[in-house]
Amino acid sequence: MEVLQRFADHYNYVVTIFLMVAGLYIVIARGNLIKKLVGLSLFQTSVYLLYIEPGKIIGGTAPIIDPAFKVYSNPLPHVLILTAIVVGVATLALGLALVVRIHEAYGTIEEDEIFSREGEE
Amino acid sequence: MRAIMPHLPALQVVVPLIGALLSALLRRGTTAWALALLVSWTMPLIAASLLLQVLTSGPTSYHLGGWAPPWGIEYRVDLLNAFILLLVSGVAAVMMPFARRSVAAEVDQDKQSWFYSMYLLCLAGLLGITVTGDAFNIFVFLEISSLSTYVLIALGRDRRALVAAYQYLIMGTIGATFYVIGIGLLYLVTGSLNILDIAERLGPAAAQSSRPILAALAFLTVGISLKLALFPLHVWLPNAYAYAPSFATAFLAATATKVAIYVLLRLFFSVFGIAISFEHLPVSEVMLALSVAAMFIASLLAIFEQNVKRMLAYSSLGQIGYITLGISLANEAGLTGGIVHLFNHAVMKAALFLVLGAIVFRIGSVKLADLAGIGRRMPLTMAAFVIAGLAIIGAPGTAGFISKWYLAVGAFQKGWWPLVFLILASSMLAVVYIGRVVEVAWFREPSGLAEKAKDPPLSMLLPVLVLAIATIYFGFDTQASAGIASQAAHALLAGIK
């Protein structure tokens, strides 16, 4: 019972960590260059959750000073993650561009086929 | 002039950033090169005046946008990062004249201005990582420098450069994301992103809940170790260095890994040093074992490598092992050795990779077999290779000797005398792989490709010779390198006690 309670209390962290590990697993286990990038994005997205969840305070409002409110949510994680999202988009775009070039040069986007073709050189 | 002085820390980032934008607008490679040269020669002046400022009046703090820390982003310059700033911008400035012909020969005409744009962006990122005192800001600059690095590598003509860049992108992003996770955990515990502020709050926070802090330490260590190519997280490095354009390889080998090592130093000693000593997690033991493994395994791989550029990349991994060895010793002599080796290795690896750039410029190959007898055709260039190679080995009278001496003293002071033998034995491996190239280049009859080679034009030869002479100079005059390094090490260790 206590275990279930702990699970429920930390439900958001469980989701975050599941996404994190799933993303990292895809990056490592898949040989398809596009699927690797999908995994990488998943991995990065899990970190967005890691930051944003604790920033939300239950019952808190937007951080605009007003005599009617006493509890405010923390705005900083959102700002940080906005930056991280931009970085993530740039990384994904560059990664996809590289995959296009690799496909032009090798005619495949499977890692093992690329390495076997490199071995021939 | 007086109006600019207080803004020097910000200019470290702003000048190359604007340069990168302008360079992207230019169409001609030579014009972009001239712009990059102008920027690269300005940066050491800024860094040197910052270092002077720090030496005379202590650490300076710059509040970006006028927001006081810990709320705003603070650029904080103390002795250690002023030293690294000068190293990065200084090496870049010396190498820049080399770039024009080398890049013109190795990068397509229409992409040259993009190459310089990416180079300046990378420089801005590296200097930004070094100058900033904000942990999240480090991540942003880390990604700026990494993304531009991936492009620099992918601009190599060989199609394997693309795969190398892709692999580095995957590994580099995992590393950076680990870093953000670590910083996120620290932020959850301390509520701050300013490095000094985190360090102050970490002590009380560690007393309350030490587990997230240990997790943060683990994430940060692994993330940054990926970036600095600590064995066995190095797999991206050899191919990236082997297939990137020569100038990009030399620039990255001299600066990018060094800046990552700086971040590691900052985290270990300035952030975690105060709150938790290394006893809670066996960080220094793990690091010691990996450093020794890097020193030997990477050097062995270098011995059996036929592509000289990749051989030097493996050698870099081994040399990074010495630097992290100094960090894991964590006493004053060892840490001094680590920091001074960071400096010396940047200088000598820049020299070696530029020599290879000159060879590629003349004969278009870096296969060991093609270099037969090239020493007689390119005497000055290959003489520089021998000098910088001796420094890699750690021969007395070169810069490499100084750093290994400090490392050995550090190991002795800890009472770990077998480590001294390991340092010596791994240097013997360097004798083999450097000696192999020297033997082929100098003691064989010129044949094939090497037959028609000759020393490169002055604009390429001069940077090579300057760096080679610098490796000897810093072997004798240790005041500038080891003197500052030991002061910086002292300051870092003072944070722990």
Interface residues (C-beta under 8 A of the other chain):
Chain A: M20 L24 V27 L33 K36 L40 F43 Q44 V47 L50 Y51 P54 P77 L80 T83 A84 V87 A90 T91 L94 G95 L98 V99 R101 I102 A105 Y106 I114 E118 E121
Chain B: F136 F139 V140 E143 L147 Y150 V151 A154 R159 R160 L162 V163 A165 Y166 L169 I170 T173 I174 A176 T177 V180 I181 G184 Y187 L188 L193
